[in-house]
Amino acid sequence: MNLRKITVTMLVALMTSQLSIAQKTTTVELKPSEEAPTISKHIYGHFAEHLGRCIYGGFYVGEDSDIPNTNGVRNDIIVALKDLKIPNLRWPGGCFADTYHWKDGIGPKEDRPTIVNRWWGGVTEDNSFGTHDFLNLCEVLETEPYLAGNVGSGTVQELIDWVQYTNHDGKSPMSDLRKKNGREKPWNVKYWGIGNEAWGCGGNMTPEYYSDEYRKYATFLSGWSNESGIFRIASGASSSDYKWTEVLMKNIKHNLLEGMALHHYSVIDWNNKSSSTGFEEEHYFKTMTEALKMEELIEKHTAIMDKYDPENKIALVVDEWGGWYDTDKGPNGTPLFQQNTMRDAMIAGVTLNIFNNRADRVKMANLAQTVNVLQAVILTDAETNKMLLTPTYHVMKMYNVHQDATLIPVEFESPKYEFNGESLPAVSISASKKEGKTHISLTNIDAEKENTIELDVTNLGIKNASGLILKSDKLQDHNTFDNPEKITPSEFKDFKLKKGKLSLTLPPLSVVVLEAK
């Protein structure tokens, strides 16, 4: 027996097998339809909670800071968020919202009472960042404010007063108070959350109890026919709590409800969430398993909503989503601070593709969170005052071409990302068309294997294309304050357009956005 010959033969067979796997082509059909929905720009919203260094030491450094700022908000953050084209920003929470009393955050800053942030570290805040600061910031950013009202420890009158303070243009006690505090014209806030996580930190309510509370609050927020156009969002389910959605959709009159919230984080284990950088592929695979569950959650919550709202008038609002890991140690070890790696870029890519493809019901979403907290798009260094943009920032900027574009449905069978005998769809894709341009976003979550894709664009009349790619060699790669551009988008050229077929190869751990016309 020639062992050498057998060994060589086996090696060649193995290499051939691996090569054939790598070269197997996934065919994708793009099927434009006149009935396809518009991808709402509000799917690309963000979230800023009074938590850790998101507001104080993140957004807000104060008017007297040496850091260049506009009314206390860092100018570099303003520029970055304007470039990102954020459509809406949710504030002040989160769990914090149901302990926040908005009147404590208006008037002369030296006269404002302090508040103990009981949910996030027990720190004392001075309320120097309040309603005017936030709403004026939204004007500068040209973004819609989304205010989360206090139901847990507040009152109906308190929320009515806040609406009148921010929105009433005539004479009233609250509009007079607003003018006294330096703001003549109202901000006309459209989006209002009625409580947050009422099933948990918002009061540990049952869905039956909360639906009654919601109806009371929603009734007094606007007039008989909601002529003011306020968009009222109910505190919705946690992940797969389908009973919560069922009860609210059944018990709340639909003329009182414009949006139903849903929260889902890509968490491995709430008691052992893993490090944001010191993780292995096993942790990554489990995280992506949770991220991809978003599709099933939307499908099942949508099915419940369809039963009670067949005309699709009520929006599904995923106003908290993203990766959640153990708080980083060291100088930035404030609550929920975590680094942002290629793992987070993959979460962002697949989640936004899911939202785009379910734009018939998903009309709004908010990444948690904007600065220094959870899956942030911006990190700041408390010691050097440096700022960096994360891989998640770059994905969201690449994808913002889909905002308010018409969805192009796609059909394909994804290749598998296999690990330890389990598998996940490796590739996710969404596409849209706007102003004569077609955009196709593709994410390959496979940590080792490239995937070859052939897009059938025959029906789109495409003549030329260009692209951007975000990639890196390792799952744990991330930008640092010493190397803030380690991971940035670059031109993507590895594609061919011929006879209505657009062929490309996606490297491992990559996000690609193509523009074609």
C-alpha positions in Angstrom: 0.0 0.0 0.0 1.4 3.4 -1.0 0.6 5.6 2.0 2.1 8.7 0.4 -0.1 8.3 -2.8 -3.2 7.8 -0.6 -2.3 10.9 1.5 -1.7 13.1 -1.6 -4.9 11.8 -3.2 -6.9 12.6 0.0 -5.3 16.1 0.2 -6.1 16.9 -3.4 -9.7 15.7 -2.9 -10.0 17.8 0.2 -8.7 20.9 -1.6 -11.0 20.3 -4.5 -13.9 19.9 -2.2 -13.1 23.2 -0.4 -12.5 25.0 -3.7 -15.9 23.8 -5.0 -17.6 25.0 -1.8 -15.9 28.4 -2.1 -16.8 28.7 -5.7 -20.4 27.6 -5.5 -22.5 30.5 -6.8 -25.7 31.8 -5.1 -28.2 33.1 -7.6 -30.3 36.0 -6.5 -33.4 37.2 -8.3 -34.4 40.8 -8.0 -38.1 41.3 -8.7 -39.3 44.9 -8.8 -42.9 45.3 -8.1 -45.4 48.2 -8.2 -46.9 46.9 -5.0 -43.5 47.0 -3.1 -43.5 49.3 -0.1 -41.3 52.3 0.5 -38.4 51.7 3.0 -39.2 54.4 5.5 -36.1 56.5 6.4 -37.2 56.2 10.0 -36.0 52.6 10.0 -32.6 54.2 10.4 -33.3 56.0 13.7 -31.1 56.2 16.8 -31.5 56.3 20.5 -29.9 58.5 23.2 -30.6 57.5 26.8 -29.3 59.1 30.0 -27.0 56.2 30.6 -23.3 56.0 31.2 -21.5 58.5 28.9 -24.2 58.8 26.2 -25.4 62.2 27.2 -23.0 63.7 29.7 -19.4 63.3 28.5 -20.8 62.0 25.2 -23.1 64.3 23.3 -23.0 67.0 25.9 -19.9 68.6 27.3 -21.4 72.0 28.4 -21.1 75.4 26.9 -17.9 76.2 28.8 -16.0 73.2 27.5 -12.8 73.6 25.6 -14.1 71.1 23.1 -15.7 72.9 20.2 -19.5 72.8 20.8 -22.8 74.2 19.8 -24.9 75.0 23.0 -22.9 72.4 24.8 -23.1 69.6 22.2 -19.9 68.5 20.6 -19.5 69.8 17.0 -17.7 66.7 15.8 -20.6 64.6 16.9 -23.1 67.0 15.2 -21.1 66.7 11.9 -20.9 62.9 12.1 -24.6 62.5 12.7 -25.5 64.9 10.0 -23.3 62.9 7.6 -25.1 59.8 8.8 -28.5 61.4 7.9 -30.2 60.2 11.0 -34.0 60.6 10.5 -35.0 60.5 14.2 -33.5 60.4 17.7 -35.2 58.8 20.7 -34.7 60.5 24.2 -34.5 60.4 27.2 -34.8 56.6 27.6 -35.1 53.7 27.9 -35.7 52.8 31.5 -34.6 56.3 32.5 -37.7 57.7 30.8 -40.1 56.3 33.4 -38.2 58.1 36.2 -37.7 61.4 34.3 -39.8 64.4 35.1 -39.4 66.9 32.2 -40.1 70.0 34.2 -36.9 69.4 36.2 -34.9 69.9 32.9 -36.2 73.4 31.9 -35.5 76.9 33.0 -32.2 78.4 34.3 -29.7 75.6 34.6 -28.4 76.7 38.0 -31.9 76.4 39.4 -32.6 72.8 38.2 -32.9 70.0 40.7 -30.6 67.0 40.5 -31.8 63.5 39.7 -30.3 60.2 40.8 -30.2 57.8 37.9 -31.4 54.7 39.8 -31.3 52.4 36.8 -27.8 53.1 35.5 -25.1 53.3 38.2 -26.9 55.5 40.8 -25.1 58.6 39.6 -26.4 62.0 40.3 -27.2 64.2 37.2 -27.8 67.9 37.3 -30.5 68.1 34.6 -28.4 70.5 32.6 -29.4 68.6 29.4 -33.1 68.9 29.1 -36.0 69.5 26.7 -34.7 72.6 25.1 -31.2 71.2 24.7 -32.5 68.0 23.1 -35.1 69.5 20.8 -32.7 72.3 19.7 -30.1 69.6 18.9 -32.6 67.8 16.8 -33.2 71.0 14.8 -29.5 71.4 14.2 -29.3 67.7 13.1 -32.4 68.1 10.9 -33.8 65.0 12.6 -37.2 64.2 14.1 -37.3 64.0 17.9 -38.9 61.0 19.4 -39.8 61.7 23.1 -40.4 58.8 25.5 -43.0 59.8 28.0 -43.0 58.9 31.7 -45.9 56.4 32.5 -44.2 54.4 35.2 -43.8 57.2 37.8 -45.5 60.1 36.0 -49.0 61.3 35.5 -51.3 61.9 32.5 -51.3 65.6 33.3 -47.5 65.7 33.2 -47.4 64.2 29.7 -50.2 66.4 28.5 -48.2 69.4 29.7 -45.1 68.2 27.9 -47.0 67.9 24.7 -48.4 71.4 25.1 -45.0 72.8 26.1 -43.4 71.5 23.0 -46.2 71.8 20.4 -48.8 74.5 21.3 -48.5 77.7 19.2 -51.2 79.6 20.9 -51.6 81.0 24.4 -51.6 78.5 27.3 -49.8 78.0 30.6 -47.3 75.7 29.1 -46.6 77.7 25.9 -46.2 80.8 28.1 -43.7 78.9 30.2 -41.8 77.8 27.0 -41.6 81.4 25.8 -40.4 82.5 29.3 -37.6 80.0 28.9 -36.5 81.5 25.6 -38.4 79.5 22.9 -41.0 81.5 21.1 -42.2 79.0 18.5 -43.0 75.3 19.3 -40.9 72.4 18.0 -44.0 70.4 16.9 -42.8 67.0 18.1 -44.6 64.3 16.2 -43.3 61.0 17.8 -44.3 60.2 21.4 -43.7 56.9 23.2 -46.2 56.2 26.0 -44.0 54.6 28.5 -41.1 52.2 27.9 -40.8 48.4 28.6 -44.0 48.5 30.7 -43.5 44.8 31.2 -40.2 45.4 33.1 -38.5 48.6 34.3 -41.5 50.7 33.2 -43.7 49.2 35.9 -43.7 45.4 35.7 -47.2 45.6 34.3 -49.4 43.0 32.8 -50.4 43.6 29.2 -54.0 43.9 30.3 -53.1 46.6 32.8 -50.8 48.5 30.5 -53.3 48.5 27.6 -55.8 50.3 29.9 -53.1 52.8 31.0 -52.1 53.3 27.4 -55.7 54.1 26.4 -56.0 56.7 29.1 -52.7 58.4 28.2 -53.4 58.3 24.4 -56.9 59.7 24.9 -55.6 62.9 26.5 -52.5 63.3 24.3 -54.6 64.7 21.4 -58.1 65.7 20.3 -61.1 63.6 19.0 -59.5 62.8 15.7 -55.8 63.5 16.5 -55.9 66.5 14.2 -52.5 67.5 15.5 -51.0 64.4 13.8 -49.2 63.0 16.9 -47.7 59.6 16.4 -48.4 57.6 19.5 -46.2 54.5 20.1 -47.2 51.9 22.7 -44.6 50.2 24.8 -44.4 46.9 23.0 -43.1 43.4 23.5 -39.8 42.1 24.6 -38.5 39.7 21.8 -40.9 36.7 21.6 -43.6 37.9 24.0 -46.3 37.4 21.4 -49.0 37.6 24.1 -48.1 41.2 24.8 -48.7 42.2 21.2 -51.9 40.1 21.0 -53.4 41.8 24.1 -52.5 45.3 23.1 -53.7 44.9 19.5 -57.0 43.4 20.8 -57.6 45.8 23.7 -56.4 49.2 22.4 -58.7 51.1 20.0 -56.8 51.5 16.8 -57.7 55.2 16.5 -55.6 55.7 19.6 -52.5 53.8 18.3 -50.1 54.7 15.5 -47.1 52.5 16.4 -46.4 49.3 18.4 -42.9 48.9 19.8 -40.6 45.9 19.9 -37.3 45.4 21.7 -34.8 42.8 20.8 -31.1 42.6 21.6 -28.5 40.2 20.2 -27.5 38.8 23.6 -25.9 35.4 24.1 -26.8 35.1 27.8 -28.0 37.9 30.0 -25.9 36.6 32.9 -22.8 36.1 30.7 -22.9 38.4 27.7 -19.2 38.0 26.8 -16.6 40.6 26.2 -17.0 43.2 23.4 -13.5 42.4 22.1 -12.2 39.3 23.9 -14.6 36.8 22.3 -14.2 33.7 20.2 -16.0 32.5 17.1 -18.3 30.5 19.3 -19.6 33.7 20.9 -19.9 35.4 17.6 -21.9 32.5 16.1 -24.3 32.6 19.1 -24.6 36.4 18.8 -25.5 36.2 15.1 -28.0 33.5 15.9 -29.8 36.0 18.1 -29.4 38.8 15.6 -31.0 36.7 12.8 -34.0 35.9 15.1 -35.1 39.4 14.3 -36.7 38.1 11.1 -38.7 35.5 12.9 -39.8 38.0 15.5 -41.0 40.5 12.9 -42.8 37.8 11.0 -44.7 36.5 14.0 -45.5 39.9 15.6 -46.6 41.1 12.1 -48.9 38.1 11.8 -50.7 39.1 15.1 -50.9 42.7 13.9 -52.3 41.6 10.5 -55.1 39.8 12.3 -56.3 42.9 14.1 -55.1 45.5 11.6 -55.4 44.0 8.1 -55.2 47.4 6.5 -51.7 47.8 7.9 -52.3 51.2 9.5 -50.3 50.6 12.7 -46.5 50.6 12.4 -44.2 48.1 14.0 -41.5 50.2 15.7 -38.3 48.3 16.7 -37.1 51.2 18.9 -34.4 49.2 20.7 -32.0 46.8 18.9 -28.3 46.0 18.7 -25.5 44.0 20.3 -25.2 43.9 24.1 -22.0 42.7 25.8 -20.3 43.0 29.2 -19.3 46.5 30.2 -15.7 47.1 29.2 -13.2 47.5 32.0 -10.7 50.4 32.4 -11.1 54.2 32.1 -14.2 53.9 30.0 -15.8 51.3 32.2 -19.0 53.4 32.8 -22.3 51.5 32.5 -22.8 49.7 29.2 -19.8 51.1 27.5 -18.5 48.6 24.9 -16.2 48.6 22.0 -17.6 48.0 18.5 -16.0 45.3 16.3 -16.7 43.6 13.0 -19.2 41.5 14.9 -21.3 44.7 15.3 -20.9 45.5 11.7 -22.4 42.1 10.8 -25.3 42.7 13.3 -26.0 46.0 11.7 -25.8 44.7 8.1 -28.2 41.7 8.6 -30.6 43.6 10.8 -31.0 46.5 8.4 -31.5 44.1 5.5 -34.3 42.4 7.6 -35.9 45.8 8.3 -35.7 46.8 4.6 -37.3 43.6 3.5 -40.1 43.9 6.0 -40.8 47.6 5.3 -44.4 46.8 4.8 -44.9 46.7 8.5 -41.6 48.0 10.0 -41.8 51.8 9.7 -39.4 52.9 12.4 -36.5 51.5 14.3 -33.8 52.8 16.7 -30.3 51.5 17.2 -29.2 51.3 20.8 -27.4 53.6 21.3 -25.8 56.6 19.6 -22.7 57.5 21.7 -20.6 55.4 24.1 -23.4 53.0 25.0 -24.1 49.4 23.6 -23.8 49.3 19.8 -22.8 52.9 19.5 -22.0 54.6 16.2 -19.7 57.1 18.0 -17.2 56.6 20.8 -15.5 59.4 22.8 -12.5 59.2 25.1 -13.1 60.9 28.4 -9.4 61.5 29.0 -8.2 62.9 25.6 -11.6 64.1 24.3 -10.9 62.3 21.0 -13.8 60.8 19.0 -14.0 57.9 16.6 -16.6 56.4 14.2 -17.3 52.7 14.7 -17.8 49.9 12.1 -21.5 50.2 12.9 -21.5 53.9 11.9 -19.9 53.0 8.6 -22.5 50.3 7.8 -25.4 52.6 8.6 -23.9 55.3 6.5 -23.4 52.9 3.6 -27.0 51.8 3.9 -28.6 55.2 4.2 -29.1 55.1 0.4 -32.2 53.0 1.1 -34.0 55.7 3.0 -37.4 56.5 1.5 -36.5 54.3 -1.5 -38.9 51.7 -3.1 -38.1 48.2 -2.0 -37.0 45.7 -4.6 -38.0 42.2 -3.4 -35.2 39.6 -3.6 -35.4 35.8 -3.8 -32.5 33.5 -3.1 -31.4 30.5 -1.0 -28.5 31.6 1.2 -25.3 29.6 1.5 -24.6 28.3 5.0 -22.3 29.6 7.6 -21.4 26.4 9.5 -19.8 26.2 13.0 -19.6 23.2 15.4 -22.3 21.3 13.5 -24.8 24.2 13.4 -25.5 26.5 10.5 -26.9 30.0 9.8 -27.7 31.8 6.6 -24.3 33.3 5.6 -25.6 36.0 3.2 -28.3 38.6 3.6 -29.5 41.0 0.9 -31.9 43.9 0.4 -32.3 46.2 -2.6 -34.2 49.4 -3.4 -34.6 51.9 -6.2 -34.9 55.7 -5.9 -34.4 58.5 -8.4 -33.3 56.2 -11.2 -30.6 54.5 -9.0 -30.7 50.9 -7.7 -28.9 50.1 -4.5 -28.1 46.5 -3.3 -26.7 45.8 0.1 -25.1 42.5 0.9 -23.6 41.1 4.1 -21.6 37.9 4.4 -21.4 36.9 8.1 -19.2 33.8 7.5 -16.1 34.2 9.6 -13.9 32.1 7.2 -15.5 31.6 3.8 -16.1 33.9 0.9 -19.3 33.6 -1.1 -19.9 34.1 -4.8 -23.2 35.8 -5.7 -24.9 36.3 -9.1 -27.6 38.9 -9.1 -30.2 38.7 -11.9 -30.8 42.4 -12.7 -32.3 41.8 -16.1 -35.5 43.6 -15.2 -33.7 46.7 -13.9 -32.0 47.9 -17.1 -28.7 48.4 -15.4 -25.8 49.5 -17.5 -23.0 50.3 -15.0 -22.3 49.9 -11.3 -20.0 50.9 -8.5 -19.6 49.8 -4.9 -18.3 50.2 -1.4 -17.1 47.5 1.0 -16.5 47.3 4.7 -14.3 44.4 5.8 -11.5 43.3 8.1 -9.5 40.2 8.7 -10.6 39.3 12.2 -13.9 39.3 14.1 -12.4 41.3 17.0 -11.0 44.1 14.8 -12.1 47.5 15.8 -11.2 51.2 15.6 -9.3 52.8 18.5 -8.5 56.3 19.4 -4.9 55.7 18.3 -6.0 54.0 15.1 -9.5 55.4 14.3 -9.5 54.4 10.6 -8.5 50.8 10.9 -11.9 49.8 9.6 -13.4 52.2 7.1 -15.3 51.7 3.8 -13.2 51.3 0.6 -14.1 51.0 -3.1 -15.4 47.6 -4.1 -14.4 46.4 -7.6 -14.7 42.6 -7.3 -17.8 42.3 -9.5 -18.8 41.9 -13.2 -21.9 43.1 -15.0 -22.7 41.2 -18.2 -25.9 40.4 -20.0 -28.2 41.3 -17.1 -26.1 39.4 -14.5 -24.1 41.1 -11.8 -21.6 38.7 -10.3 -19.5 39.4 -7.3 -17.5 37.7 -4.5 -18.2 38.6 -0.9 -15.1 38.2 1.3 -15.6 36.8 4.8 -17.0 39.3 7.4 -17.9 41.9 4.8 -20.6 44.4 4.0 -21.0 45.6 0.4 -23.4 48.2 -1.0 -23.7 48.4 -4.8 -25.0 51.4 -6.7 -26.2 50.7 -10.3 -28.1 52.7 -12.9 
